[in-house]
Amino acid sequence: MICSQHHAWDPHFGEEFFKGLTEIGTSVNFSTGASSSISGGSAEAAANGYTVVARALAQLGIRCMYGVIGIPVTELASAAQAAGIRFVGFRNEQAAGYAAAAAGFLTGVPGVLLTVSGPGAVHGIAGLSHAQVNTWPMLMISGSAEQGEVGKGAFQELDQVAAVQRFTKYAGRARCVRDIAPLISAAIKAAITGRPGAVYVDIPSDVLMALAGPSEVSSLSDQPVASSLADRPCAAERDVQRAVRLLQQAQRPLVVIGKGAAYSQADAALRSFVAAAQLPFLATAMGRGVVPDNAPGNANAARSLALAQADVAIIFGARLNWQLHFGDPPKWAAGVRFILVDVEPSQRDADKAEVVLRGDAAAVAQQLERSLSGVDSARTQAWQDQLGSKARAAKLKLEARLSADAFPLDYSTTLRVIRDALLAVSPAPIVISEGANTMDNARVILEPAMEGRLRLDAATWGTMGVGLGYAVAAATTRPGRLVVAVEGDSAFGFSGMECETIARYKLPVVVIVLNNGGIYGGDRRPSALQQAATSGAADAGFAADPVPTAFVPDARYDAIMDAFGGDAFLVNSSAQLAAACRISFAAMRPALINVTLDPFAGVESGNVHAFNAPKSNI
């Protein structure tokens, strides 16, 4: 076979990769080292592109693959199973992509998404883009049209490499079987190198189905990617010393812990640094638990004050984007000096920082702790007291609000009941929340988070529909943990059919749908807009149509899980909800709790409702 080497990879990627295929009658399972007999002829005759893909992934340390099978990748799912990789089949590529993205965040190993050609690859872009924006490692593999038919109107023909390039760090196409293994290796290396992100490998159907012999296949010698987090780059020592001097001079220092620190599994290092330095800290939503919520100095409940008055802020694994108010006044103090800990910061963030510590969050935290020769806690005591007083007052106010037992149920009562049920479960469950009001209230009420990577939500891009994909990823990468997905009814609608996936794989996932009958709940339009819309609809002949934000009232989302053999609950009071949580959490099996909520609880767009209003003239 003639093969065009069009990618810049090292041709010496491992001379042992295909050793197992050179021995007639033997196949090697790289995940276990076990071998088994191949019936029907030699290993050379049995091996094809599917085999090469699966074994390359297995040798690189991949243990899970998510996707939707069909032409031309159906056989690849079974080849993955043969290589010791768990294949989890979804009902929609978008949800599978969100699972792969979340798996990358939870494990540090790129999550793998498998899609069919054309429309399947387009659907997969949702997961790719989500991973890329959140800087999580993810690999999408798609089949594509047969090369000899490209340009003729082939089945599901699309230039998929061009389609994904805007959303990836790396994208490449295999032209022959020999390309596959080194191409996958190059993609995975790109996914975990520097700022993590999304990568793509395109494999035409004729390459997947082609027979593979030892002479046609490049091999791998790479260490499994699972060991990548052991390689933690340190910051330049001169920059560390500059950061230490800033912290020692600060009157109102603050540590901010982002989801990048959670991804890098910096829990132990950051806990030690925060304790040794005696600095107040707060965490972004997905950075929570890296340093436990109950640790001394937690200023989450005094966030506005902390940001507005900090004079030096050291930020581990978070960007100065909309979630941190761009690092700008008035949310931040006008003269605040930023110390940015980031393996590969954006130019804008680097320009705003007084010191940039280019390195891994854990490694840099250890460098800083070693360099802090002494801590003058008296210098910052007034600041610590101010934050502590504000945080205690905010918590007392929250608990007073949560003490009410609302009927119809509102977000406060509902989430308080869920919180109390979660606290009774050991080990601590992985909690996912999405939906404008659901997620924003859950971030405040569903605490404490005592470990990193136990809180997941719509993240940097505010992507709705991620919840059930995340739940499957959490259940398959963190076995033994209960997974609880708290979903607004709108967010649940994006991927509700994945209840079948959860039931089919018998995953310990409990989905709780906060059902307020629509997007944001009841009709919240200003009266003038409401009147104009009603009049216009009547004049055009569709006066009976529901308002744009409305869903079917009292929808029986619980029936979806029931249809697939999971446990189903319909509740409308705090007592019913508490009982449903207690039963379903203990069972550790697929369940859905449909919670009837007051349609006018919450506010439009949750805590980001201001985004619906203009900020400046255009």
Legacy VTK file of the C-alpha trace (Angstrom):
# vtk DataFile Version 3.0
C-alpha trace
ASCII
DATASET POLYDATA
POINTS 618 float
0.000 0.000 0.000
1.299 3.458 -0.877
1.206 5.784 2.084
1.757 9.525 2.124
3.507 10.629 5.317
1.859 14.024 5.723
2.189 14.514 9.485
5.269 15.628 11.389
5.626 12.755 13.824
8.620 10.815 15.080
8.920 7.671 12.915
10.520 5.783 15.779
7.386 5.647 17.937
7.944 2.261 19.473
9.142 -0.765 17.751
7.295 -3.108 20.091
3.726 -1.968 19.480
2.893 -4.551 16.864
5.053 -7.296 18.267
1.898 -9.090 19.422
0.609 -9.199 15.868
3.733 -10.771 14.440
3.238 -13.948 16.392
0.903 -16.164 14.407
-2.224 -17.161 16.330
-1.722 -14.744 19.210
-3.393 -11.460 20.109
-2.135 -9.353 22.984
-4.387 -7.482 25.396
-2.199 -4.520 26.329
-4.298 -3.601 29.349
-3.745 -6.930 31.108
-0.850 -8.530 29.332
-3.058 -11.542 28.666
-2.997 -13.324 25.344
-5.596 -15.423 23.606
-5.780 -17.583 20.540
-7.155 -16.123 17.312
-9.226 -18.555 15.363
-9.414 -18.651 11.624
-5.851 -17.904 10.606
-2.830 -15.779 11.398
-2.800 -12.572 13.430
-1.688 -10.720 10.309
-4.834 -11.814 8.504
-7.053 -10.937 11.487
-5.599 -7.481 12.137
-7.046 -4.429 10.417
-7.343 -0.703 10.995
-9.846 -1.197 13.799
-7.362 -3.404 15.628
-4.590 -0.848 15.217
-6.700 1.982 16.617
-7.809 -0.017 19.651
-4.373 -1.315 20.529
-2.742 2.076 20.083
-5.244 3.576 22.512
-4.808 0.732 25.003
-1.032 0.970 24.997
-1.230 4.715 25.550
-3.265 4.142 28.709
-6.817 4.756 27.498
-9.316 2.690 29.477
-12.683 4.178 28.441
-14.272 5.209 25.143
-17.629 6.942 24.728
-19.597 7.215 21.526
-22.298 6.221 19.085
-21.521 3.440 16.615
-22.574 3.133 12.992
-20.988 3.296 9.536
-17.992 3.009 9.411
-16.935 2.595 13.067
-19.197 -0.185 14.362
-16.402 -2.752 14.539
-14.107 -0.317 16.365
-16.189 -0.506 19.544
-15.710 -4.275 19.725
-12.022 -3.949 18.859
-11.703 -1.551 21.794
-13.348 -4.069 24.104
-10.972 -6.743 22.838
-8.055 -4.474 23.790
-9.387 -3.994 27.329
-11.050 -0.606 26.769
-14.547 -0.112 28.121
-16.855 1.170 25.387
-19.907 3.085 26.598
-22.501 3.502 23.878
-24.602 6.670 24.024
-27.794 7.723 22.280
-26.365 11.023 21.001
-22.846 12.149 20.122
-23.201 15.449 21.961
-23.768 13.758 25.312
-20.998 11.258 24.565
-18.682 14.172 23.794
-19.487 15.831 27.090
-18.705 12.525 28.805
-15.318 12.343 27.083
-14.551 15.944 28.038
-15.477 15.336 31.676
-13.436 12.123 31.756
-10.390 14.151 30.737
-10.994 16.587 33.588
-11.626 13.892 36.177
-8.641 11.688 35.348
-6.045 13.806 33.545
-6.118 11.190 30.753
-7.745 12.312 27.493
-11.348 11.184 27.270
-12.064 9.464 23.955
-15.146 10.070 21.815
-15.984 7.791 18.875
-18.344 9.058 16.163
-19.541 8.033 12.745
-18.793 10.150 9.704
-20.449 13.373 8.532
-23.350 14.308 10.837
-21.909 12.239 13.683
-18.652 14.178 13.520
-20.584 17.454 13.447
-22.515 16.418 16.567
-19.216 15.553 18.233
-17.951 19.110 17.795
-20.105 20.076 20.790
-17.932 17.954 23.077
-14.707 18.975 21.346
-15.433 22.671 21.705
-16.475 22.227 25.333
-13.205 20.454 26.131
-11.128 23.003 24.238
-12.682 26.039 25.943
-12.343 24.389 29.362
-8.808 23.179 28.554
-9.546 19.534 29.268
-7.770 16.770 27.334
-10.049 14.962 24.899
-9.587 12.918 21.724
-12.346 12.535 19.152
-11.958 9.749 16.587
-14.323 9.719 13.620
-14.713 7.491 10.646
-14.990 9.279 7.318
-15.848 8.661 3.683
-13.774 6.251 1.605
-10.846 8.161 0.123
-11.470 7.056 -3.436
-15.006 8.476 -3.311
-14.190 11.902 -1.899
-15.340 14.648 -4.234
-17.995 12.450 -5.843
-20.719 12.951 -3.252
-19.759 10.007 -1.053
-21.937 8.775 1.799
-21.770 11.390 4.605
-18.866 13.092 2.838
-17.363 16.007 4.757
-13.915 17.502 5.233
-14.050 16.714 8.925
-10.495 17.844 9.648
-11.355 21.315 8.363
-14.640 21.288 10.293
-13.003 20.650 13.680
-9.867 22.763 13.390
-11.398 25.830 15.032
-12.121 23.744 18.120
-8.944 21.674 18.496
-5.249 21.933 19.291
-4.466 19.254 16.732
-6.338 17.542 13.911
-5.059 14.950 11.442
-6.217 12.315 8.989
-4.793 8.834 8.485
-4.113 8.026 4.837
-3.205 4.394 5.425
-2.947 1.869 8.254
0.667 2.826 8.880
-0.466 6.331 9.807
-2.883 5.300 12.553
-0.705 4.513 15.573
1.688 7.461 15.310
-1.174 9.812 14.474
-3.076 8.797 17.624
0.094 9.150 19.671
0.775 12.626 18.277
-2.808 13.679 18.984
-2.749 12.454 22.577
0.591 14.149 23.185
-0.888 17.409 21.921
-3.946 16.989 24.164
-1.873 16.850 27.357
1.075 19.094 26.448
1.104 22.687 27.693
-2.464 23.919 28.097
-4.576 20.763 27.745
-7.265 20.652 25.096
-9.160 18.837 22.384
-7.638 16.878 19.508
-9.077 15.004 16.551
-8.132 11.974 14.440
-9.966 11.239 11.190
-9.810 7.710 9.778
-11.421 6.994 6.390
-13.474 3.836 6.098
-11.054 2.179 3.668
-8.218 2.674 6.182
-10.260 1.223 9.028
-11.145 -1.851 6.992
-7.702 -2.381 5.470
-5.697 -5.394 6.588
-2.721 -4.574 8.777
0.615 -6.330 8.615
3.740 -5.569 10.641
5.460 -3.964 7.669
2.632 -1.471 7.213
2.288 -0.207 10.750
4.353 2.292 12.700
4.559 1.299 16.332
4.621 3.015 19.702
7.143 3.234 22.500
5.439 6.019 24.426
4.778 5.718 28.125
1.070 5.503 28.935
-0.473 8.953 29.045
-1.817 8.134 32.509
1.632 9.000 33.823
1.567 12.502 32.315
0.588 14.234 35.559
3.791 12.946 37.117
5.646 15.382 34.824
4.847 18.634 36.593
6.698 21.662 35.186
8.043 24.105 37.757
8.103 27.879 37.458
11.342 29.833 37.029
12.913 30.340 40.456
13.390 34.086 39.925
9.647 34.431 39.323
8.881 32.399 42.429
11.006 34.771 44.502
9.205 37.810 43.022
5.865 36.237 43.919
7.022 35.488 47.465
8.085 39.116 47.961
4.668 40.320 46.775
2.884 37.971 49.159
5.109 39.010 52.054
4.361 42.677 51.410
0.611 42.226 50.942
-1.827 43.609 53.492
-4.855 41.895 51.970
-3.650 38.767 50.133
-6.007 36.260 48.521
-5.591 32.793 46.997
-7.988 31.853 44.190
-8.233 28.166 43.260
-9.621 27.327 39.813
-10.655 24.153 38.066
-7.199 23.997 36.449
-5.808 23.219 39.896
-8.468 20.539 40.289
-7.545 19.068 36.898
-3.862 18.919 37.863
-4.803 17.104 41.094
-3.000 19.714 43.170
-5.037 18.976 46.294
-2.236 17.961 48.663
0.186 20.671 47.549
-2.346 23.506 47.722
-3.714 22.400 51.099
-0.200 22.431 52.485
0.663 25.809 50.929
-2.540 27.547 52.100
-2.079 26.214 55.632
1.624 27.100 55.804
1.158 30.573 54.343
-1.979 31.231 56.446
-3.656 32.935 53.519
-7.391 33.387 52.919
-8.653 31.533 49.887
-11.690 31.061 47.706
-12.410 28.640 44.898
-14.248 28.786 41.630
-17.219 26.426 41.359
-15.216 23.502 39.951
-12.111 24.348 41.964
-13.944 23.689 45.212
-12.703 20.861 47.390
-9.085 21.075 46.243
-8.697 22.847 49.568
-11.669 21.664 51.685
-14.545 24.048 52.192
-14.115 23.719 55.969
-10.431 24.671 55.977
-9.416 27.800 57.943
-9.400 30.926 55.783
-12.177 29.864 53.389
-13.631 33.118 52.005
-16.135 31.653 49.531
-19.004 33.181 51.490
-17.255 36.583 51.418
-16.332 36.446 47.732
-17.439 39.945 46.751
-15.548 41.547 49.617
-12.453 39.418 48.983
-12.258 40.377 45.327
-13.084 44.036 45.884
-10.412 44.632 48.526
-7.581 42.173 47.877
-4.306 43.963 47.136
-2.440 40.821 45.975
-4.253 37.838 44.462
-2.474 34.624 43.549
-4.556 32.623 41.112
-3.978 28.895 40.651
-5.444 27.366 37.505
-8.079 29.973 36.653
-8.308 32.540 33.890
-9.212 36.199 34.215
-12.326 35.723 32.110
-15.984 36.485 32.766
-16.092 34.113 35.722
-13.493 36.241 37.528
-14.860 39.503 36.123
-11.893 39.848 33.742
-9.701 40.938 36.650
-11.153 44.441 36.261
-12.698 47.043 38.573
-15.206 47.484 40.095
-15.418 43.807 41.041
-11.686 43.827 41.728
-9.778 46.567 43.519
-8.288 49.072 41.083
-4.726 48.489 42.245
-4.790 44.729 42.762
-1.613 42.915 41.764
-2.093 39.474 40.250
0.236 36.497 40.568
-0.863 34.059 37.897
-0.055 30.335 38.190
-0.751 28.792 34.799
1.086 26.270 32.668
0.358 28.328 29.533
-1.458 31.618 30.196
-3.146 33.719 27.543
-1.344 36.877 26.487
-4.080 39.043 27.985
-3.872 37.307 31.360
-0.079 37.470 31.332
-0.219 41.185 30.560
-2.551 41.824 33.510
-0.370 39.885 35.953
2.505 41.391 37.885
4.121 37.953 38.134
3.457 34.927 35.944
4.460 31.545 37.342
4.461 29.295 34.294
4.111 25.827 35.714
1.866 23.171 37.176
-0.327 24.239 40.098
0.968 21.526 42.437
4.617 22.052 41.557
4.391 25.832 41.939
2.549 25.564 45.262
5.395 23.429 46.563
7.977 25.925 45.278
6.181 28.789 46.985
5.867 26.950 50.277
9.582 26.132 50.311
10.437 29.783 49.631
8.211 31.309 52.313
10.790 31.527 55.093
8.363 32.941 57.602
4.762 34.058 57.769
3.842 37.309 59.496
0.219 36.486 60.215
-0.170 39.590 62.364
0.225 41.773 59.270
-2.885 40.296 57.674
-4.899 39.478 60.795
-7.292 42.397 60.382
-7.986 41.279 56.801
-8.531 37.699 57.889
-10.908 38.867 60.620
-12.837 41.055 58.187
-13.314 38.183 55.727
-14.177 35.746 58.497
-16.818 38.058 59.914
-18.370 38.617 56.495
-18.374 34.880 55.704
-19.995 33.970 59.023
-22.713 36.579 58.546
-23.419 35.345 55.005
-23.666 31.743 56.191
-26.043 32.657 58.989
-28.222 34.518 56.500
-28.177 31.524 54.150
-29.090 29.073 56.909
-31.973 31.287 57.952
-33.267 31.191 54.387
-32.787 27.422 54.210
-34.620 26.819 57.472
-37.970 27.614 55.844
-39.931 24.681 54.463
-41.474 26.092 51.313
-44.524 24.647 49.607
-44.710 24.677 46.640
-41.040 23.795 46.703
-38.497 26.476 45.854
-34.777 26.144 45.120
-33.687 26.785 48.705
-35.822 24.096 50.309
-35.194 21.596 47.525
-31.415 21.979 47.555
-31.258 21.998 51.354
-32.979 18.609 51.430
-30.598 17.285 48.744
-27.604 18.689 50.628
-28.594 16.969 53.851
-29.071 13.665 52.033
-25.676 13.985 50.329
-23.934 14.553 53.647
-25.149 11.161 54.863
-23.408 9.301 51.994
-19.863 7.923 52.222
-17.661 8.174 50.271
-18.764 11.652 49.282
-20.762 11.598 46.031
-19.798 13.357 42.820
-22.338 16.137 42.340
-23.228 17.651 38.978
-25.478 20.669 38.570
-26.749 22.488 35.510
-29.530 24.841 34.590
-29.441 28.578 35.278
-31.149 28.765 38.680
-30.392 25.144 39.577
-26.652 25.491 39.059
-26.293 28.929 40.626
-28.178 27.942 43.773
-26.470 24.555 43.965
-23.039 26.194 43.966
-23.944 27.954 47.204
-26.116 25.374 48.956
-24.608 21.981 48.060
-21.640 22.232 50.382
-19.211 21.407 51.778
-16.944 20.054 49.065
-14.174 18.202 50.861
-12.264 16.751 47.915
-11.297 18.039 44.499
-13.183 16.966 41.368
-16.437 16.238 43.222
-18.292 19.282 41.813
-19.005 19.622 38.096
-21.159 22.124 36.240
-21.551 23.982 32.936
-18.041 25.421 33.432
-16.341 28.183 31.440
-18.536 28.038 28.359
-21.794 27.793 30.304
-22.764 24.745 28.250
-26.222 23.408 28.986
-26.941 19.731 28.372
-23.692 18.432 29.857
-25.190 16.849 32.962
-25.989 13.274 31.971
-22.826 12.915 29.905
-20.824 14.127 32.897
-22.691 11.662 35.100
-21.760 8.704 32.900
-18.124 9.851 32.822
-18.033 10.207 36.609
-19.588 6.787 37.180
-17.213 5.048 34.762
-13.999 6.794 35.850
-14.649 6.926 39.606
-16.204 3.524 40.387
-17.622 3.060 43.854
-18.904 6.638 44.087
-22.524 7.650 43.943
-23.122 10.245 41.211
-25.935 12.763 41.650
-26.932 14.984 38.722
-29.112 17.913 39.801
-30.762 19.162 36.636
-33.036 22.007 35.704
-35.825 20.679 33.497
-34.563 22.693 30.528
-30.999 21.419 30.922
-32.250 17.857 31.374
-34.082 18.071 28.062
-30.840 18.310 26.094
-29.758 14.796 27.018
-32.627 13.142 28.887
-32.547 10.095 26.611
-29.199 9.192 28.176
-31.268 7.836 31.076
-31.363 4.738 28.891
-27.558 4.703 28.769
-27.373 5.015 32.557
-29.899 2.196 32.975
-28.316 -0.041 30.341
-24.915 0.101 32.028
-26.486 -0.089 35.517
-24.561 2.969 36.690
-24.936 4.363 40.241
-26.410 7.634 38.980
-29.342 9.479 40.520
-30.797 12.231 38.335
-32.817 14.890 40.169
-34.894 17.071 37.852
-36.020 20.400 39.281
-39.211 20.743 37.272
-40.540 24.291 37.153
-42.318 23.841 33.826
-40.071 25.776 31.516
-36.933 27.762 30.805
-36.572 29.865 33.973
-40.095 28.757 34.952
-43.216 30.878 34.484
-43.774 33.714 32.022
-41.423 36.475 33.178
-41.662 38.791 30.194
-42.213 42.517 30.805
-45.879 43.349 30.346
-45.295 45.428 27.201
-43.397 42.598 25.512
-45.949 40.057 26.697
-48.824 42.103 25.280
-47.066 42.708 21.977
-46.252 39.003 21.579
-49.790 37.938 22.461
-51.307 40.415 20.019
-48.923 39.470 17.231
-49.509 35.739 17.720
-53.259 36.237 17.635
-53.095 38.318 14.477
-50.919 35.684 12.780
-53.249 32.827 13.709
-51.278 31.006 16.426
-52.773 32.542 19.554
-52.995 29.130 21.260
-49.234 28.570 21.158
-47.476 28.464 24.535
-45.088 31.208 25.580
-41.514 30.662 24.309
-40.170 29.643 27.731
-42.953 27.170 28.615
-42.842 23.370 28.649
-45.670 20.880 29.149
-46.951 21.503 32.683
-46.268 18.795 35.272
-44.201 16.750 32.821
-43.531 13.192 34.029
-39.759 13.062 33.564
-39.684 10.218 36.069
-41.484 8.027 33.530
-38.395 8.164 31.289
-36.241 6.366 33.842
-39.078 4.016 34.725
-39.397 3.030 31.067
-35.808 1.755 31.084
-36.015 -0.174 34.347
-34.542 2.412 36.697
-36.128 3.666 39.901
-38.533 6.596 39.493
-39.943 9.085 41.993
-42.403 11.963 41.644
-42.277 14.343 44.620
-43.731 17.742 45.512
-42.820 18.233 49.176
-39.665 18.309 51.273
-40.664 15.124 53.118
-41.258 13.216 49.885
-37.977 14.490 48.450
-36.023 13.506 51.570
-37.440 9.982 51.416
-36.708 9.640 47.676
-33.120 10.818 48.167
-32.549 8.456 51.081
-33.870 5.438 49.158
-32.184 6.180 45.837
-28.831 7.203 47.304
-28.643 3.990 49.322
-29.579 1.797 46.360
-26.615 2.913 44.197
-28.549 2.183 41.016
-30.118 4.224 38.186
-32.870 6.506 39.458
-34.669 9.738 38.598
-36.420 12.006 41.088
-38.866 14.412 39.429
-39.299 17.390 41.776
-42.305 19.647 41.152
-41.125 23.203 41.761
-42.858 26.560 42.039
-42.665 27.908 38.439
-41.872 31.386 39.753
-39.015 30.357 42.020
-35.673 31.800 40.982
-34.957 34.538 38.447
-34.471 34.730 34.704
-31.048 33.352 33.652
-30.000 32.732 37.247
-27.023 34.768 38.453
-26.089 35.844 34.917
-29.401 37.563 34.191
-27.451 40.809 33.726
-26.108 39.335 30.478
-29.570 39.929 29.017
-29.105 43.690 29.436
-26.849 45.969 27.356
-23.659 47.130 29.056
-22.566 49.840 26.629
-23.588 51.578 23.455
-22.516 49.926 20.206
LINES 1 619
618 0 1 2 3 4 5 6 7 8 9 10 11 12 13 14 15 16 17 18 19 20 21 22 23 24 25 26 27 28 29 30 31 32 33 34 35 36 37 38 39 40 41 42 43 44 45 46 47 48 49 50 51 52 53 54 55 56 57 58 59 60 61 62 63 64 65 66 67 68 69 70 71 72 73 74 75 76 77 78 79 80 81 82 83 84 85 86 87 88 89 90 91 92 93 94 95 96 97 98 99 100 101 102 103 104 105 106 107 108 109 110 111 112 113 114 115 116 117 118 119 120 121 122 123 124 125 126 127 128 129 130 131 132 133 134 135 136 137 138 139 140 141 142 143 144 145 146 147 148 149 150 151 152 153 154 155 156 157 158 159 160 161 162 163 164 165 166 167 168 169 170 171 172 173 174 175 176 177 178 179 180 181 182 183 184 185 186 187 188 189 190 191 192 193 194 195 196 197 198 199 200 201 202 203 204 205 206 207 208 209 210 211 212 213 214 215 216 217 218 219 220 221 222 223 224 225 226 227 228 229 230 231 232 233 234 235 236 237 238 239 240 241 242 243 244 245 246 247 248 249 250 251 252 253 254 255 256 257 258 259 260 261 262 263 264 265 266 267 268 269 270 271 272 273 274 275 276 277 278 279 280 281 282 283 284 285 286 287 288 289 290 291 292 293 294 295 296 297 298 299 300 301 302 303 304 305 306 307 308 309 310 311 312 313 314 315 316 317 318 319 320 321 322 323 324 325 326 327 328 329 330 331 332 333 334 335 336 337 338 339 340 341 342 343 344 345 346 347 348 349 350 351 352 353 354 355 356 357 358 359 360 361 362 363 364 365 366 367 368 369 370 371 372 373 374 375 376 377 378 379 380 381 382 383 384 385 386 387 388 389 390 391 392 393 394 395 396 397 398 399 400 401 402 403 404 405 406 407 408 409 410 411 412 413 414 415 416 417 418 419 420 421 422 423 424 425 426 427 428 429 430 431 432 433 434 435 436 437 438 439 440 441 442 443 444 445 446 447 448 449 450 451 452 453 454 455 456 457 458 459 460 461 462 463 464 465 466 467 468 469 470 471 472 473 474 475 476 477 478 479 480 481 482 483 484 485 486 487 488 489 490 491 492 493 494 495 496 497 498 499 500 501 502 503 504 505 506 507 508 509 510 511 512 513 514 515 516 517 518 519 520 521 522 523 524 525 526 527 528 529 530 531 532 533 534 535 536 537 538 539 540 541 542 543 544 545 546 547 548 549 550 551 552 553 554 555 556 557 558 559 560 561 562 563 564 565 566 567 568 569 570 571 572 573 574 575 576 577 578 579 580 581 582 583 584 585 586 587 588 589 590 591 592 593 594 595 596 597 598 599 600 601 602 603 604 605 606 607 608 609 610 611 612 613 614 615 616 617
